[in-house]
Amino acid sequence: MPELIGYILSGLVSGALYALLASGLVLAYSASGVFNFGHGAVAFLGAFVLFQLVASLHWPVWLSAVTVVATVGVLLGWALARLMFHRLAEADETGRVVGTISLLIALPALGLWGVERLVVDLGLDLESGHDVARAPGLGPSPTRHWTLMDGVVIDSNQVVILVLAAVTAMALWLVLHGTRLGLSMRATVDRRELASLRGVDTDRTTTTAWMLSGTIAAVAGMAAAPVLGLSARDFIMITMVSATAAILGGLRSIPLAFGCGLALGVVQNLVAGYATFARDVLGFRTAVPFFLLFALLFVIKPAGRVAGTRAEDAPPPDPLAHLAGWRRALPWAVAAALLAAYIALAAGDYAAGLIVQGLAMAIVFMSFTIVTGIGGMANLATAAFVSVAGCTAGLLLHHGWPLALALLAAVAVATATGLLVALPALRLGGLVLALATLALALIGDYLVFQIEAVGNLPEGWTIPRPALGPVDLADDRVFALCLLALVCALVWMIRNLPRSRTGRAALAVRSAPAAAVMTGVSLVRVKLSLFALGAAVAGLGGVLLAMYNQQVIATDFTAVAGFTWFAIVVVMGVRSPGAAVLAGLFFAVFPAVLGEYVSESPHLAALLFGLGGIGLARNPDGAMHMMAGLRSRLRRKSRSGPRSSARVADRPASPSPDDLALLDVRGLVAGYGSGQVLHGIDLRVEEGRCITLLGPNGAGKSTLCRCLAGTLPSSGGRTFLDGQDVTGWSVPRRTRAGLLLVPEGRGVFPGLTTDENLRVRLPDAADRDRVYDRFARLAQRRAQSAGVLSGGEQQILALAPLLVRPPRVLLADEPSLGLAPLIVEEILELFGELKERGTAILLTAEKPGEALRVADTVAVLRGGTILWSGPSAEADPGRLADAYLGLAGAKEAGR
């Protein structure tokens, strides 16, 4: 019994750490849609700064902890939100993964390099803090111990972790459910755009969420420091374990993620303690959460999008598409020829060795081009392919296999591993696929490659360089030339892969999976093929890299190293095999050049790599695509000549306030991307009047409403509210000024209760009571989630607050769509009351119907242009039919 209690107690301690970090992950993800792989790096930085303040500067622990919370938690969280995370929220999944992975690389390097500079440049007496086995934490020093029962001991550091976890859980629950800020956060999570339309400053709310998340990470790091020491790798790994709890919480529920974190720690301890078959397997206990993560992703339905379902997955326009094929290939051919000439005629031994490493890494990096660039699937297990291929080749050579057969077998084993990693891709995509591949990579790190028969640790396996007739690969120059030829062949193969049947199918699956299936494309075959091919290429690169080193040690290529590889390739350009080659050479040469001419610090290169990934994370097509686009723009600019300084402004001049209605729109132009939807719209809505905007689907009604509300920026024209030009105003500012949009569909937060929906707009209980007095059905359902209400009840819930706090201008986009006649009557009555109280109403509808009953003016929109407008009395059916069909009829008559 004491043994069981001991396992549970120690499991609760580690589980409390998982729960803390998982809460921060879920809080930030649910508020912004960005999963922060760098969460553990923030925790490490918190522990590292605490160590410097306590051990080096001898500050009191309490003052040091407050300083860490204020700087690493609050200030760093605010800075990262403003400078990085808000921009990442607009990126696709690949950009989000790379941006936060870059943070994971940069933050520990920033701390370690910063201390180095303070010691060297300023002469401060600071500890390096690198891999400190036992660091100060938040508990008393020396550590106190208490015996609970025979054989069950708990120390003060464990008590601190448990108490912090409990206090954090309670505080988060109180903030989210008992404060206005928490309600705004939950509304932002539920429907971000609607929250903005209801006056919530979603950017500020998201920033606050990131500050809270950073504070939780910093506190967890300080509490964990006595247990984990100051190893950045351990902090990163414990965060990856916490990701399992976050996934179990659906990446939405903080209480569920917290509870799963506690349970995960207990299960991990019990499995490791009672699984007698695995007691002698090094790393089994650490690998248990990653087995659970990988298995659970096949059972539960985690949050996240499936790869290939986003518009961003479609390949971007090629800036060099107008060039002939030979002109596109010529610069690369010239560069390869120059590199070959340099290797053969001028390179020294050191330079030739760097080139060999770079070309071998380029082959590894081309696996990302295949899986992510062509297939659109984020794969974080590439380091495992490299390790398994290298270990397989070394093991077989050790048993007397010929080199050629060992090489083929190694590539085959890497391919089989790729097929195993591909299994989650058959069901999952986006973030959860990245986490699933990461889980398998970590299982390899902590379990598979720790087995003596696999990794032969600590010596590793020997892989000699062969001599093939006159070609002796022991000479780095010869090796480099052979690798260059192989790299050129692989680039040619990958460049032509999209033109093959498999490549075309992969692009179709990535852009439109449902349509691809309808045409007979097999998603299973495509995804398995891409993963298998990518793993084979990575395995080949791994064997060649081991051959250059003449040794392979599995622990040299960890999952964390794979993070860096993924970030570098995406930064350079994950869709281009040529960019992968440049990334490989850059990866090998840049640290050497940096160490030779700038600084020998190993942390500076990691810091610069991380900062580069952060800077380019929003552009998943990378630096190569950016350079090509810049080249294309410069060519167009040189051909078109200088622009005239007398160019007419896009925005018309401001009219006199006396000429403006309450809502006045002048020459509004808007669209999506390069597609223009609205073509110079002019509208006037007077106080206490209603204009009904009619038009068929696709006419631009919703686009106009979004433009006026501010959720869609206009590209021309001006919008005036009560004489003020609000064209450049944000959505919350327009809402606070009295311009309110009730969007098409149901303008409610389905995850909030009826009462919480009202609280977003009506914080005073007395105002909500007035709503309940008017609408008894809402009063009966005040504690129910809005998502379970009927369509009519949801629309009444969306409109009811307007009677208590009438807006200056109401934009109602198809408010009666799909509703029963009795509900429509109730909504029209509500609009009539708003008109009597002075609200200007813009009401859109596809068909006239009841909408004309509250209209003072009618306008017909077709093709983004107002065809006819006039008093509602003149809107007889014949006139409306002419307006709807007039342009089409004129075209038909002219044929």
VEXTORNU-847854 format. One record per residue (C-alpha): residue in one letter; x, y, z. Coordinates in steps of 0.2 Angstrom, whole numbers, padded with zeros to 4 digits, always signed. Layout:
BEGIN
AXYZ/...
***
This chain:
BEGIN
M+0000+0000+0000/P+0014+0013+0004/E+0022+0009-0012/L+0006+0013-0022/I+0003+0029-0012/G+0021+0034-0016/Y+0019+0031-0034/I+0002+0041-0034/L+0010+0055-0024/S+0025+0057-0035/G+0014+0055-0050/L+0003+0070-0044/V+0019+0081-0042/S+0024+0078-0060/G+0006+0078-0066/A+0004+0095-0057/L+0018+0102-0068/Y+0010+0095-0084/A-0006+0102-0078/L+0001+0120-0076/L+0010+0120-0093/A-0005+0112-0101/S-0017+0126-0094/G-0005+0139-0102/L-0005+0130-0118/V-0024+0128-0119/L-0027+0146-0113/A-0016+0153-0127/Y-0022+0141-0141/S-0040+0144-0137/A-0038+0163-0137/S-0027+0164-0153/G-0027+0148-0162/V-0008+0147-0160/F-0001+0131-0152/N+0015+0137-0143/F+0029+0125-0145/G+0040+0138-0137/H+0030+0136-0120/G+0044+0126-0112/A+0057+0138-0118/V+0048+0152-0108/A+0047+0140-0093/F+0066+0137-0095/L+0069+0156-0096/G+0059+0159-0080/A+0070+0146-0071/F+0086+0153-0078/V+0083+0171-0074/L+0078+0165-0056/F+0094+0156-0055/Q+0104+0171-0060/L+0095+0182-0048/V+0096+0170-0033/A+0113+0161-0036/S+0123+0175-0045/L+0116+0192-0038/H+0110+0184-0021/W+0093+0192-0022/P+0079+0185-0010/V+0069+0172-0018/W+0052+0181-0016/L+0059+0197-0024/S+0067+0186-0038/A+0051+0177-0041/V+0041+0193-0043/T+0054+0200-0055/V+0053+0184-0065/V+0034+0185-0066/A+0034+0203-0071/T+0048+0201-0084/V+0048+0184-0091/G+0029+0181-0088/V+0020+0198-0091/L+0032+0209-0101/L+0039+0195-0112/G+0021+0188-0115/W+0015+0206-0120/A+0030+0208-0132/L+0028+0191-0140/A+0009+0194-0142/R+0011+0211-0150/L+0027+0207-0161/M+0023+0189-0166/F+0008+0180-0160/H-0005+0192-0167/R+0004+0190-0184/L+0005+0171-0183/A-0014+0170-0180/E-0016+0175-0198/A-0003+0162-0205/D-0007+0145-0210/E-0003+0130-0199/T+0015+0128-0206/G+0019+0146-0202/R+0012+0144-0184/V+0022+0128-0181/V+0038+0136-0187/G+0036+0152-0178/T+0033+0144-0161/I+0047+0131-0165/S+0059+0146-0169/L+0054+0153-0152/L+0058+0137-0144/I+0076+0138-0152/A+0078+0157-0149/L+0073+0159-0130/P+0085+0147-0122/A+0099+0153-0133/L+0095+0171-0129/G+0096+0168-0110/L+0113+0159-0111/W+0121+0170-0124/G+0115+0186-0115/V+0124+0180-0099/E+0139+0176-0109/R+0140+0194-0115/L+0137+0201-0098/V+0151+0191-0091/V+0163+0194-0106/D+0159+0212-0110/L+0154+0220-0094/G+0164+0209-0082/L+0148+0204-0071/D+0151+0189-0060/L+0137+0178-0066/E+0135+0159-0066/S+0134+0151-0084/G+0119+0141-0078/H+0122+0129-0092/D+0115+0111-0087/V+0115+0115-0068/A+0109+0099-0060/R+0100+0107-0046/A+0094+0125-0046/P+0085+0136-0033/G+0066+0135-0034/L+0052+0144-0025/G+0053+0133-0009/P+0064+0135+0006/S+0082+0132+0006/P+0088+0119+0012/T+0074+0108+0006/R+0063+0101+0020/H+0056+0083+0020/W+0041+0076+0028/T+0037+0057+0031/L+0019+0054+0028/M+0020+0035+0031/D+0032+0021+0030/G+0042+0024+0014/V+0032+0039+0008/V+0042+0055+0009/I+0037+0072+0002/D+0048+0087+0001/S+0045+0106+0001/N+0048+0108-0018/Q+0035+0095-0021/V+0023+0104-0010/V+0026+0120-0019/I+0022+0112-0035/L+0006+0105-0029/V+0000+0121-0021/L+0005+0132-0036/A-0005+0120-0047/A-0021+0121-0036/V-0020+0139-0034/T-0017+0142-0053/A-0032+0131-0057/M-0043+0140-0045/A-0037+0157-0051/L-0039+0153-0069/W-0057+0147-0066/L-0062+0163-0056/V-0054+0174-0070/L-0063+0165-0084/H-0080+0163-0076/G-0081+0177-0064/T-0073+0192-0072/R-0077+0203-0087/L-0060+0199-0094/G-0064+0181-0093/L-0080+0183-0102/S-0072+0192-0116/M-0059+0179-0118/R-0072+0165-0119/A-0082+0175-0131/T-0066+0178-0142/V-0062+0159-0141/D-0080+0155-0146/R-0082+0167-0161/R-0068+0179-0163/E-0076+0190-0176/L-0093+0191-0167/A-0084+0196-0151/S-0076+0210-0160/L-0093+0215-0167/R-0100+0215-0150/G-0087+0228-0144/V-0074+0216-0137/D-0056+0222-0141/T-0050+0205-0147/D-0032+0210-0149/R-0031+0216-0132/T-0040+0201-0125/T-0028+0189-0134/T-0013+0199-0128/T-0019+0197-0110/A-0021+0178-0113/W-0003+0177-0119/M+0003+0187-0104/L-0007+0175-0093/S+0000+0160-0102/G+0018+0167-0101/T+0016+0170-0082/I+0010+0152-0080/A+0025+0145-0089/A+0037+0156-0079/V+0029+0151-0063/A+0030+0132-0068/G+0048+0134-0073/M+0053+0142-0057/A+0044+0128-0047/A+0051+0114-0058/A+0069+0121-0057/P+0074+0110-0042/V+0068+0095-0050/L+0073+0097-0068/G+0089+0108-0066/L+0093+0120-0079/S+0092+0109-0095/A+0083+0118-0109/R+0080+0101-0117/D+0071+0094-0101/F+0060+0109-0100/I+0055+0107-0119/M+0052+0089-0116/I+0041+0091-0101/T+0031+0104-0112/M+0029+0090-0125/V+0022+0079-0112/S+0010+0093-0107/A+0004+0094-0125/T-0004+0076-0122/A-0015+0084-0108/A-0019+0099-0119/I-0025+0087-0133/L-0035+0077-0121/G-0043+0094-0116/G-0048+0096-0134/L-0036+0111-0134/R-0051+0121-0128/S-0056+0116-0110/I-0043+0122-0096/P-0051+0112-0082/L-0051+0096-0093/A-0033+0099-0098/F-0028+0102-0080/G-0036+0086-0074/C-0029+0076-0088/G-0012+0083-0084/L-0013+0077-0066/A-0020+0060-0072/L-0006+0058-0084/G+0007+0060-0071/V-0001+0047-0060/V-0003+0035-0075/Q+0015+0038-0080/N+0021+0033-0063/L+0010+0018-0061/V+0014+0011-0078/A+0033+0013-0075/G+0032+0006-0057/Y+0022-0009-0061/A+0027-0013-0079/T+0040-0026-0073/F+0044-0031-0091/A+0050-0013-0095/R+0060-0009-0079/D+0076-0013-0087/V+0072-0003-0103/L+0081+0014-0101/G+0069+0029-0105/F+0053+0018-0104/R+0045+0029-0091/T+0049+0045-0100/A+0041+0038-0116/V+0025+0033-0108/P+0016+0050-0111/F+0021+0050-0130/F+0014+0032-0132/L-0002+0039-0124/L-0002+0054-0136/F+0001+0044-0151/A-0013+0031-0147/L-0026+0044-0141/L-0025+0054-0157/F-0033+0038-0165/V-0047+0037-0152/I-0052+0055-0149/K-0057+0069-0161/P-0044+0083-0157/A-0047+0101-0162/G-0038+0106-0178/R-0040+0106-0196/V-0036+0093-0208/A-0022+0096-0220/G-0028+0102-0237/T-0044+0110-0231/R-0038+0128-0230/A-0037+0141-0244/E-0019+0144-0239/D-0014+0127-0244/A-0016+0131-0263/P+0001+0135-0270/P+0004+0154-0271/P+0006+0162-0288/D+0023+0159-0295/P+0032+0176-0298/L+0043+0168-0311/A+0030+0158-0321/H+0032+0169-0336/L+0050+0163-0338/A+0054+0149-0349/G+0060+0133-0341/W+0078+0135-0346/R+0079+0153-0340/R+0072+0147-0323/A+0085+0133-0322/L+0100+0142-0329/P+0105+0151-0312/W+0104+0135-0303/A+0115+0126-0316/V+0127+0140-0316/A+0128+0140-0297/A+0131+0121-0297/A+0144+0122-0310/L+0153+0136-0300/L+0152+0126-0284/A+0159+0110-0292/A+0173+0121-0299/Y+0177+0128-0282/I+0177+0110-0274/A+0189+0103-0287/L+0201+0118-0289/A+0201+0129-0274/A+0193+0121-0258/G+0204+0117-0244/D+0201+0102-0233/Y+0190+0112-0220/A+0179+0120-0233/A+0177+0104-0242/G+0171+0095-0226/L+0159+0109-0223/I+0152+0107-0241/V+0150+0088-0238/Q+0140+0091-0222/G+0129+0104-0231/L+0125+0093-0246/A+0121+0079-0235/M+0110+0090-0224/A+0102+0096-0241/I+0097+0079-0245/V+0089+0077-0228/F+0080+0094-0230/M+0073+0089-0246/S+0062+0076-0237/F+0053+0092-0230/T+0050+0098-0248/I+0041+0082-0252/V+0030+0079-0236/T+0027+0098-0232/G+0030+0107-0248/I+0021+0096-0259/G+0009+0087-0247/G+0005+0101-0235/M+0008+0089-0220/A+0019+0095-0205/N+0031+0081-0201/L+0042+0083-0185/A+0049+0065-0186/T+0062+0068-0199/A+0077+0067-0186/A+0070+0049-0182/F+0071+0044-0200/V+0089+0050-0201/S+0094+0041-0184/V+0085+0025-0189/A+0094+0024-0206/G+0111+0028-0199/C+0109+0015-0185/T+0103+0002-0197/A+0117+0004-0208/G+0130+0004-0194/L+0122-0012-0186/L+0122-0021-0203/L+0140-0016-0207/H+0145-0022-0189/H+0137-0039-0194/G+0147-0040-0210/W+0135-0034-0223/P+0142-0026-0239/L+0140-0007-0239/A+0128-0007-0254/L+0116-0019-0246/A+0117-0010-0229/L+0114+0006-0238/L+0098-0001-0247/A+0092-0009-0231/A+0094+0007-0221/V+0084+0017-0233/A+0071+0003-0233/V+0070+0003-0214/A+0068+0022-0215/T+0054+0020-0228/A+0045+0008-0217/T+0047+0020-0202/G+0040+0034-0213/L+0024+0023-0217/L+0022+0020-0198/V+0023+0039-0195/A+0011+0042-0209/L-0003+0032-0200/P-0009+0048-0191/A-0009+0057-0208/L-0023+0046-0214/R-0035+0053-0201/L-0027+0069-0195/G-0019+0085-0201/G-0012+0102-0197/L-0007+0104-0179/V-0013+0087-0172/L-0003+0078-0186/A+0013+0088-0181/L+0010+0082-0163/A+0008+0064-0168/T+0024+0064-0178/L+0033+0073-0164/A+0026+0059-0152/L+0034+0045-0163/A+0051+0055-0164/L+0051+0057-0145/I+0048+0038-0143/G+0063+0035-0153/D+0073+0047-0143/Y+0069+0041-0126/L+0066+0022-0130/V+0071+0015-0146/F+0088+0023-0149/Q+0092+0020-0130/I+0091+0001-0133/E+0109-0006-0134/A+0106-0017-0149/V+0099-0002-0159/G+0111+0013-0154/N+0126+0004-0147/L+0128+0018-0135/P+0139+0028-0130/E+0151+0023-0144/G+0138+0022-0158/W+0141+0012-0174/T+0156+0014-0186/I+0152+0018-0205/P+0168+0018-0216/R+0170+0028-0232/P+0171+0016-0246/A+0183+0017-0262/L+0173+0013-0278/G+0187+0010-0290/P+0196+0027-0293/V+0182+0036-0283/D+0189+0037-0265/L+0176+0045-0254/A+0189+0046-0240/D+0194+0062-0250/D+0182+0076-0245/R+0183+0084-0262/V+0178+0068-0271/F+0165+0065-0258/A+0158+0083-0261/L+0158+0081-0280/C+0148+0064-0278/L+0136+0072-0266/L+0134+0087-0278/A+0129+0076-0292/L+0117+0066-0281/V+0109+0082-0275/C+0107+0088-0293/A+0098+0072-0297/L+0086+0073-0282/V+0082+0091-0286/W+0077+0086-0304/M+0067+0072-0297/I+0058+0083-0284/R+0055+0097-0297/N+0046+0085-0308/L+0037+0076-0294/P+0022+0088-0295/R+0020+0084-0314/S+0019+0065-0310/R+0003+0056-0307/T+0007+0055-0288/G+0012+0073-0287/R-0004+0079-0296/A-0014+0069-0284/A-0005+0076-0269/L-0008+0094-0275/A-0026+0090-0278/V-0028+0082-0260/R-0019+0097-0253/S-0030+0110-0261/A-0047+0101-0261/P-0048+0084-0253/A-0066+0081-0256/A-0065+0086-0274/A-0050+0075-0276/V-0059+0060-0269/M-0074+0063-0280/T-0062+0061-0295/G-0055+0045-0289/V-0039+0050-0280/S-0035+0039-0265/L-0030+0050-0250/V-0022+0035-0242/R-0011+0030-0256/V-0006+0049-0259/K-0001+0052-0240/L+0007+0035-0238/S+0017+0038-0254/L+0023+0055-0249/F+0028+0050-0231/A+0037+0035-0238/L+0047+0045-0251/G+0051+0058-0239/A+0057+0046-0226/A+0068+0037-0239/V+0076+0053-0244/A+0079+0058-0226/G+0086+0041-0223/L+0098+0042-0237/G+0104+0059-0231/G+0107+0052-0214/V+0118+0037-0220/L+0128+0049-0230/L+0130+0061-0215/A+0135+0046-0204/M+0147+0041-0218/Y+0156+0058-0218/N+0158+0057-0199/Q+0163+0039-0201/Q+0152+0036-0185/V+0133+0037-0181/I+0127+0040-0163/A+0108+0040-0162/T+0108+0054-0149/D+0116+0066-0161/F+0100+0068-0171/T+0086+0072-0158/A+0068+0077-0161/V+0074+0095-0155/A+0087+0095-0168/G+0073+0091-0181/F+0064+0106-0175/T+0078+0117-0180/W+0079+0108-0197/F+0061+0111-0200/A+0062+0129-0196/I+0077+0132-0207/V+0069+0124-0222/V+0052+0133-0220/V+0062+0150-0218/M+0071+0146-0234/G+0056+0140-0244/V+0048+0123-0241/R+0040+0121-0258/S+0057+0122-0267/P+0070+0109-0268/G+0083+0122-0273/A+0079+0131-0257/A+0082+0115-0247/V+0099+0114-0254/L+0103+0132-0249/A+0096+0128-0232/G+0108+0113-0230/L+0123+0123-0235/F+0118+0137-0224/F+0115+0126-0210/A+0133+0119-0211/V+0143+0134-0216/F+0134+0148-0207/P+0139+0143-0189/A+0157+0140-0194/V+0158+0157-0202/L+0150+0165-0187/G+0162+0156-0175/E+0177+0161-0186/Y+0173+0179-0188/V+0160+0185-0175/S+0159+0174-0160/E+0163+0156-0155/S+0148+0155-0144/P+0137+0140-0149/H+0122+0150-0143/L+0123+0164-0156/A+0120+0153-0171/A+0104+0146-0162/L+0098+0163-0158/L+0100+0170-0175/F+0092+0154-0183/G+0077+0156-0171/L+0075+0175-0174/G+0075+0171-0193/G+0061+0158-0191/I+0051+0170-0181/G+0053+0184-0193/L+0048+0174-0208/A+0035+0162-0200/R+0021+0172-0208/N+0028+0168-0225/P+0028+0149-0227/D+0034+0150-0245/G+0050+0157-0238/A+0064+0169-0242/M+0067+0161-0260/H+0049+0165-0264/M+0050+0183-0257/M+0066+0186-0267/A+0058+0180-0283/G+0043+0191-0280/L+0055+0206-0277/R+0064+0202-0293/S+0048+0201-0303/R+0041+0218-0295/L+0058+0227-0299/R+0057+0220-0317/R+0039+0227-0319/K+0044+0243-0311/S+0058+0246-0323/R+0047+0242-0338/S+0033+0253-0332/G+0044+0268-0328/P+0041+0281-0314/R+0023+0284-0308/S+0015+0300-0311/S+0014+0311-0296/A-0003+0318-0301/R-0011+0301-0298/V-0029+0303-0292/A-0031+0297-0274/D-0041+0281-0271/R-0052+0290-0257/P-0064+0304-0262/A-0062+0321-0254/S-0072+0323-0237/P-0089+0331-0240/S-0096+0344-0229/P-0104+0337-0213/D-0120+0346-0217/D-0122+0335-0233/L-0120+0319-0223/A-0133+0307-0217/L-0131+0297-0200/L-0123+0283-0210/D-0116+0289-0227/V-0106+0279-0239/R-0097+0287-0253/G-0089+0277-0268/L-0086+0261-0257/V-0075+0248-0266/A-0070+0231-0258/G-0066+0213-0261/Y-0056+0198-0256/G-0038+0197-0262/S-0037+0202-0280/G-0056+0199-0283/Q-0066+0215-0282/V-0084+0213-0276/L-0091+0231-0273/H-0089+0244-0286/G-0092+0261-0280/I-0107+0259-0268/D-0116+0275-0262/L-0129+0274-0248/R-0137+0286-0236/V-0147+0280-0221/E-0155+0293-0210/E-0159+0293-0192/G-0175+0283-0188/R-0176+0277-0206/C-0173+0259-0213/I-0166+0255-0230/T-0169+0238-0236/L-0155+0231-0248/L-0161+0218-0259/G-0151+0207-0271/P-0148+0189-0276/N-0134+0177-0268/G-0117+0184-0273/A-0123+0202-0276/G-0112+0208-0262/K-0124+0211-0248/S-0114+0203-0234/T-0098+0210-0241/L-0105+0227-0239/C-0111+0224-0221/R-0094+0217-0217/C-0086+0233-0224/L-0097+0245-0215/A-0094+0236-0199/G-0075+0235-0202/T-0072+0217-0202/L-0067+0218-0221/P-0056+0233-0226/S-0061+0243-0240/S-0049+0247-0255/G-0058+0263-0260/G-0072+0275-0254/R-0076+0282-0237/T-0088+0278-0223/F-0095+0292-0212/L-0105+0289-0196/D-0113+0305-0189/G-0102+0316-0199/Q-0086+0307-0194/D-0075+0297-0206/V-0074+0280-0199/T-0066+0272-0214/G-0050+0268-0204/W-0058+0264-0188/S-0056+0246-0180/V-0072+0235-0177/P-0073+0238-0158/R-0071+0257-0160/R-0085+0257-0173/T-0096+0247-0162/R-0093+0258-0147/A-0098+0273-0158/G-0115+0265-0161/L-0112+0255-0178/L-0118+0237-0174/L-0118+0222-0186/V-0130+0207-0183/P-0121+0195-0195/E-0129+0183-0207/G-0134+0167-0198/R-0135+0168-0179/G-0126+0181-0170/V-0123+0172-0154/F-0109+0163-0145/P-0114+0145-0145/G-0102+0140-0131/L-0108+0153-0119/T-0125+0152-0109/T-0139+0163-0114/D-0136+0174-0099/E-0117+0175-0103/N-0122+0180-0121/L-0132+0195-0114/R-0118+0199-0102/V-0106+0202-0117/R-0117+0217-0122/L-0126+0221-0106/P-0115+0219-0091/D-0128+0226-0079/A-0140+0214-0072/A-0154+0226-0072/D-0152+0228-0091/R-0153+0209-0093/D-0168+0208-0082/R-0177+0220-0094/V-0173+0208-0108/Y-0180+0193-0098/D-0196+0203-0094/R-0199+0205-0113/F-0194+0188-0119/A-0199+0175-0107/R-0192+0161-0117/L-0175+0168-0115/A-0178+0169-0096/Q-0182+0150-0095/R-0166+0146-0104/R-0154+0158-0096/A-0142+0144-0090/Q-0143+0134-0106/S-0129+0135-0119/A-0134+0146-0133/G-0129+0133-0145/V-0144+0122-0140/L-0157+0135-0143/S-0168+0135-0158/G-0164+0146-0173/G-0178+0158-0169/E-0172+0159-0150/Q-0154+0162-0155/Q-0159+0176-0167/I-0170+0184-0153/L-0155+0182-0141/A-0144+0191-0154/L-0156+0206-0156/A-0164+0207-0139/P-0150+0218-0131/L-0153+0231-0145/L-0170+0236-0136/V-0160+0240-0120/R-0146+0249-0128/P-0151+0254-0146/P-0137+0257-0158/R-0135+0273-0168/V-0135+0262-0184/L-0140+0244-0185/L-0133+0233-0200/A-0145+0217-0200/D-0138+0204-0213/E-0152+0193-0218/P-0160+0192-0200/S-0175+0182-0205/L-0166+0169-0215/G-0173+0151-0211/L-0185+0157-0197/A-0203+0153-0194/P-0216+0166-0199/L-0220+0170-0180/I-0202+0173-0176/V-0200+0184-0192/E-0215+0195-0186/E-0207+0197-0169/I-0191+0203-0177/L-0200+0215-0188/E-0209+0222-0173/L-0192+0224-0164/F-0185+0234-0180/G-0200+0245-0179/E-0197+0249-0161/L-0179+0253-0165/K-0184+0265-0179/E-0196+0274-0167/R-0181+0276-0155/G-0170+0284-0169/T-0160+0270-0174/A-0155+0270-0193/I-0156+0252-0200/L-0148+0244-0215/L-0158+0228-0218/T-0152+0215-0231/A-0163+0202-0239/E-0162+0191-0254/K-0181+0192-0257/P-0193+0207-0254/G-0206+0198-0243/E-0209+0205-0226/A-0193+0215-0227/L-0202+0229-0236/R-0214+0232-0222/V-0201+0241-0212/A-0192+0249-0226/D-0193+0267-0230/T-0181+0266-0244/V-0177+0251-0255/A-0160+0248-0265/V-0156+0233-0277/L-0139+0227-0277/R-0132+0216-0291/G-0114+0212-0296/G-0108+0224-0283/T-0117+0239-0290/I-0133+0247-0285/L-0145+0246-0300/W-0160+0255-0293/S-0165+0263-0277/G-0181+0273-0272/P-0195+0274-0259/S-0202+0258-0253/A-0219+0264-0261/E-0212+0263-0278/A-0205+0246-0276/D-0218+0236-0285/P-0214+0218-0290/G-0213+0223-0309/R-0200+0237-0305/L-0190+0225-0294/A-0190+0212-0307/D-0183+0224-0319/A-0170+0230-0307/Y-0165+0212-0303/L-0164+0206-0322/G-0162+0222-0331/L-0143+0220-0335/A-0145+0202-0340/G-0160+0206-0350/A-0151+0220-0359/K-0137+0209-0363/E-0149+0195-0370/A-0158+0208-0381/G-0141+0214-0389/R-0136+0197-0394/
***
